[in-house]
Amino acid sequence: MSNKDINVVEMASDIAGEWLAAEMSLMGVYPYVTAENGDVHYTETAQDRFNEIYDTVTGIIEEQIK
């Protein structure tokens, strides 16, 4: 696989999602909330943490594929 074949956004998102799930599980926190329309999404706290993790992971991936 060449560097141009790597989808950084998708890879970072997948890793960040798994990292967040593991972290929240260890803390005993359920990271999801159901909206009135039935959509399920991260709580505000979980979304903030996902964004932090995503930024970290993206930086690592981009550094490695330079």
Protein Blocks (a to p, Z undefined) as FASTA:
>chain_A
ZZklpcfklmmmmmmmmmmmmmmmmnopafbdcdfkopacddfklmmmmmmmmmmmmmmm
mmmmZZ
